[in-house]
Amino acid sequence: MKKHTVLILCTGNSCRSHMAEGILREAAGDLLEVHSAGSNPAGYVHPEAIAALREIGIDISGHSSKHLNEFLDQQIDTVITVCGNADQACPTFPGQVNRHHWGFEDPPKAMRPGESEGEAFRRIRDQIRLVFEAYAAGFREASKR
C-alpha cells in the first residue's frame, strides 16, 4: 500500500519545516512519506534546528533546503504550511486532498528577553512536536478504521 505523502512548507525551509518533517517522520514514518520545502529556500538547514532535534533523538543533519517547485509534479496528499508567508504562497498541488496551516514563530527571530537562540529553538521545537505528534496520532487512529 502506498504511503500518504505529506509536504510541509515554510518560506526559507531552514528551520520550522525541517523540525516538523523530522518529528512527523519519527512519529509516523511507517504510515507517511514526509517532505519539506520552501517558497524561497535559504539553501541550508539552520544548525540550531539540527541541534534542537538531536536533543530529542532525531537526526535531520542530512536534510537539505528545497524549493516547493520540486514537488509540483509529485502526488502530494497533504500540504501543511508552518508560516504565514508560505501559506500565502502555497500553490495548489495536483490531486491534493488536504491542506492545513499551523503557524509557528520563526526561531531565529523569536528570542524573548533573556532567552538564548538555542532556547528559542527548543521552545518552538516543543510547540511543533506537540502539534505534529498529535497529527500523527490522529492519522494513525484514522488509518485503523
C-alpha positions, 0 to 999 in steps of 0.5 A, a space after each residue: 500500500 502506498 504511503 500518504 505523502 505529506 509536504 510541509 512548507 515554510 518560506 526559507 525551509 531552514 528551520 520550522 519545516 525541517 523540525 516538523 518533517 523530522 518529528 512527523 517522520 519519527 512519529 509516523 514514518 511507517 504510515 507517511 512519506 514526509 517532505 519539506 520545502 520552501 517558497 524561497 529556500 535559504 539553501 541550508 538547514 539552520 544548525 540550531 534546528 539540527 541541534 534542537 532535534 538531536 536533543 530529542 533523538 532525531 537526526 535531520 543533519 542530512 536534510 537539505 533546503 528545497 524549493 516547493 517547485 520540486 514537488 509540483 509534479 509529485 502526488 502530494 496528499 497533504 500540504 501543511 504550511 508552518 508560516 504565514 508567508 508560505 501559506 500565502 504562497 502555497 500553490 495548489 498541488 495536483 490531486 491534493 486532498 488536504 491542506 492545513 496551516 499551523 503557524 509557528 514563530 520563526 526561531 531565529 527571530 523569536 528570542 524573548 528577553 533573556 532567552 538564548 537562540 538555542 532556547 528559542 529553538 527548543 521552545 518552538 521545537 516543543 510547540 511543533 512536536 506537540 502539534 505534529 505528534 498529535 497529527 500523527 496520532 490522529 492519522 494513525 487512529 484514522 488509518 485503523 478504521 
